[in-house]
Amino acid sequence: MNPLTEELRSKLASLLGEDHQLVTQFSKASLPWRLLDILEKAQDPFNSQNHGKVHHSAVIEGKVFISKGAIIQPFTFIQGPAFIGPNSIIGPHAYIRPATIIGADCHVSTSTVKNSIILSRSNVPHYSYVGDSIISEDCNFGAGSQTANLRLDNKPIKVKIGDAVHDSGRVKLGCILESGIKLACATILNPGTYVKKGTMLLGSTSYKGYVEAP
């Protein structure tokens, strides 16, 4: 099994609970994007519960679990199924689309997140799009950074990890970031981009394939 997949499964088990139905299903995943396959196909993965603070102007549709200490700020729209982790701040003006898990102590502001997993202490604060992506812990998107998740020819997306190239079987797949990745402003990640742990990416630059620090 891919080492990142093992790490993701462990972090998600801590976030959701060892007995959560998704954690059980995640055990079948051998590569990171298989977690997204499972998440988007799951039936009623989350209960509608609010243990945080939701501003009266925010709109919550579908089944959304909001953890203790989470704050949903003004004019935010969340479509379930979705999970918002402890002490995370969502908004203002955030758009969280279905099949999304956001970990603890994250901040997503004027950005859109769709069918993605964002682990703890990672931030997507300013005018970014994260679609069909996996963001590990302690990552940060600079203002205007974007993930592209669809090839122009609509062909399945391939992912390079080290020297190996994998056919994801997915028509939509954004980026896969290991922990500690920093994106400067206006960074573009092409479909299937895999970024190695601790890499810092230049702003106003487009990346694809397997990216690691020099």
VEXKOLTOR-138461 format. One record per residue (C-alpha): x, y, z; residue in three letters. Coordinates in steps of 0.1 Angstrom, whole numbers, plus 2048, in hexadecimal, padded with zeros to 3 digits. Layout:
! VEXKOLTOR-138461
REC     u     v     w    aa
REC     X     Y     Z   Ala
...
//
This chain:
! VEXKOLTOR-138461
REC     u     v     w    aa
REC   800   800   800   Met
REC   80B   823   7F8   Asn
REC   81B   834   818   Pro
REC   806   853   814   Leu
REC   7E6   83E   813   Thr
REC   7EF   82E   834   Glu
REC   7F6   851   843   Glu
REC   7D5   85F   836   Leu
REC   7C1   841   843   Arg
REC   7D1   846   866   Ser
REC   7CA   86B   867   Lys
REC   7A6   866   85B   Leu
REC   7A0   84B   875   Ala
REC   7AC   864   890   Ser
REC   795   87F   882   Leu
REC   776   86B   87B   Leu
REC   77A   84F   894   Gly
REC   786   82B   890   Glu
REC   763   81D   88D   Asp
REC   757   836   873   His
REC   749   825   854   Gln
REC   760   838   83D   Leu
REC   77F   82E   851   Val
REC   775   809   84C   Thr
REC   770   80F   826   Gln
REC   791   822   824   Phe
REC   7A3   803   82E   Ser
REC   79D   7F6   80A   Lys
REC   7B0   813   7FA   Ala
REC   7D3   80C   7ED   Ser
REC   7DA   82E   7DE   Leu
REC   7D0   851   7EA   Pro
REC   7B6   859   7D0   Trp
REC   7A3   839   7D8   Arg
REC   799   84B   7F8   Leu
REC   787   865   7E3   Leu
REC   776   849   7CF   Asp
REC   768   83B   7F0   Ile
REC   75F   85D   7FE   Leu
REC   74A   868   7E0   Glu
REC   738   847   7DD   Lys
REC   730   843   803   Ala
REC   70B   844   80C   Gln
REC   704   85B   82A   Asp
REC   727   85B   838   Pro
REC   720   877   850   Phe
REC   704   880   868   Asn
REC   6F6   8A3   869   Ser
REC   704   8B1   88A   Gln
REC   70F   8D3   894   Asn
REC   727   8D5   8B2   His
REC   737   8F6   8A6   Gly
REC   72B   919   89F   Lys
REC   718   921   87E   Val
REC   711   945   874   His
REC   6ED   94C   86C   His
REC   6F5   955   848   Ser
REC   707   934   840   Ala
REC   6F4   91A   82D   Val
REC   6F7   8F5   835   Ile
REC   6E7   8DB   81E   Glu
REC   6E8   8B6   821   Gly
REC   6F9   8A2   83C   Lys
REC   716   8B6   84B   Val
REC   729   8AE   86B   Phe
REC   737   8CD   87B   Ile
REC   750   8C4   897   Ser
REC   755   8D5   8B9   Lys
REC   765   8F7   8B6   Gly
REC   760   8FA   891   Ala
REC   754   91C   885   Ile
REC   73F   921   865   Ile
REC   742   945   85C   Gln
REC   72A   95C   849   Pro
REC   71E   955   826   Phe
REC   72D   932   825   Thr
REC   71B   916   812   Phe
REC   722   8F2   81B   Ile
REC   712   8D5   808   Gln
REC   713   8B3   818   Gly
REC   71E   899   81C   Pro
REC   73B   8AB   82D   Ala
REC   74F   8AA   84D   Phe
REC   75E   8C9   85E   Ile
REC   778   8C1   877   Gly
REC   77E   8D0   89A   Pro
REC   788   8F5   89D   Asn
REC   788   8FA   877   Ser
REC   77C   91B   869   Ile
REC   768   91A   849   Ile
REC   760   93B   838   Gly
REC   757   956   834   Pro
REC   74A   950   811   His
REC   757   92C   80F   Ala
REC   746   912   7F8   Tyr
REC   74A   8EE   805   Ile
REC   73B   8D5   7EC   Arg
REC   731   8B1   7F2   Pro
REC   749   895   7FC   Ala
REC   761   8AA   80F   Thr
REC   774   8A4   82F   Ile
REC   785   8C1   840   Ile
REC   79C   8B9   85E   Gly
REC   7A3   8CB   87F   Ala
REC   7B0   8EE   881   Asp
REC   7AC   8F5   85C   Cys
REC   7A2   916   84C   His
REC   78E   918   82B   Val
REC   782   93B   822   Ser
REC   779   94A   801   Thr
REC   780   929   7EF   Ser
REC   76E   90B   7E1   Thr
REC   775   8E7   7EC   Val
REC   765   8C9   7DB   Lys
REC   768   8A4   7E0   Asn
REC   788   8A7   7F3   Ser
REC   79A   89E   813   Ile
REC   7AC   8BA   825   Ile
REC   7BF   8AE   844   Leu
REC   7C6   8C2   864   Ser
REC   7D7   8E4   865   Arg
REC   7D5   8E9   83F   Ser
REC   7C7   909   831   Asn
REC   7B6   914   811   Val
REC   7AE   938   81A   Pro
REC   7AC   94E   7FC   His
REC   79B   949   7DA   Tyr
REC   7A7   926   7D3   Ser
REC   796   907   7C4   Tyr
REC   79D   8E4   7D2   Val
REC   78B   8C9   7BF   Gly
REC   78F   8A3   7C2   Asp
REC   7AF   8A7   7D5   Ser
REC   7C1   89B   7F4   Ile
REC   7D2   8B5   80A   Ile
REC   7E7   8A6   826   Ser
REC   7EF   8B7   847   Glu
REC   7FF   8DA   84B   Asp
REC   7FB   8E5   827   Cys
REC   7F3   908   81C   Asn
REC   7E4   916   7FC   Phe
REC   7F0   939   7F3   Gly
REC   7D6   951   7E6   Ala
REC   7C7   948   7C4   Gly
REC   7D8   925   7C3   Ser
REC   7C3   90C   7AF   Gln
REC   7C0   8E7   7A9   Thr
REC   7B6   8DC   786   Ala
REC   7A3   8BB   788   Asn
REC   798   8B3   764   Leu
REC   7AC   8AE   745   Arg
REC   7A0   8C1   726   Leu
REC   79C   8A0   713   Asp
REC   789   890   731   Asn
REC   7A0   872   732   Lys
REC   7A8   860   753   Pro
REC   7C3   871   767   Ile
REC   7E5   861   76D   Lys
REC   7F9   867   78D   Val
REC   81F   864   78F   Lys
REC   82D   85B   7B1   Ile
REC   852   859   7B0   Gly
REC   85B   844   791   Asp
REC   839   833   790   Ala
REC   81C   83F   77B   Val
REC   7F9   834   785   His
REC   7D9   836   772   Asp
REC   7C0   844   78C   Ser
REC   7A2   83A   778   Gly
REC   793   85B   781   Arg
REC   788   875   768   Val
REC   789   88F   784   Lys
REC   7A7   890   79B   Leu
REC   7B9   8AF   7A8   Gly
REC   7D9   8AF   7BD   Cys
REC   7E7   898   7D7   Ile
REC   7FC   8AB   7F1   Leu
REC   811   89A   80B   Glu
REC   815   8AD   82C   Ser
REC   825   8CF   830   Gly
REC   820   8DC   80C   Ile
REC   820   902   807   Lys
REC   811   912   7E8   Leu
REC   81A   936   7E0   Ala
REC   800   94C   7D1   Cys
REC   7F0   943   7B0   Ala
REC   7FF   920   7AE   Thr
REC   7EF   908   795   Ile
REC   7EE   8E3   79B   Leu
REC   7E5   8CF   77C   Asn
REC   7CF   8AF   77E   Pro
REC   7E0   893   791   Gly
REC   7FD   8A7   79E   Thr
REC   80E   896   7BC   Tyr
REC   824   8AC   7D3   Val
REC   83D   89D   7EA   Lys
REC   83F   8A5   80F   Lys
REC   84C   8C7   819   Gly
REC   84E   8D6   7F6   Thr
REC   849   8FB   7F1   Met
REC   83A   905   7CF   Leu
REC   841   926   7BD   Leu
REC   824   93E   7B6   Gly
REC   817   945   794   Ser
REC   824   923   789   Thr
REC   813   904   77B   Ser
REC   81D   8E2   787   Tyr
REC   815   8BE   77B   Lys
REC   821   89B   781   Gly
REC   836   892   79F   Tyr
REC   844   8B0   7B1   Val
REC   85E   8B1   7CC   Glu
REC   876   8CA   7DB   Ala
REC   897   8CC   7C8   Pro
//
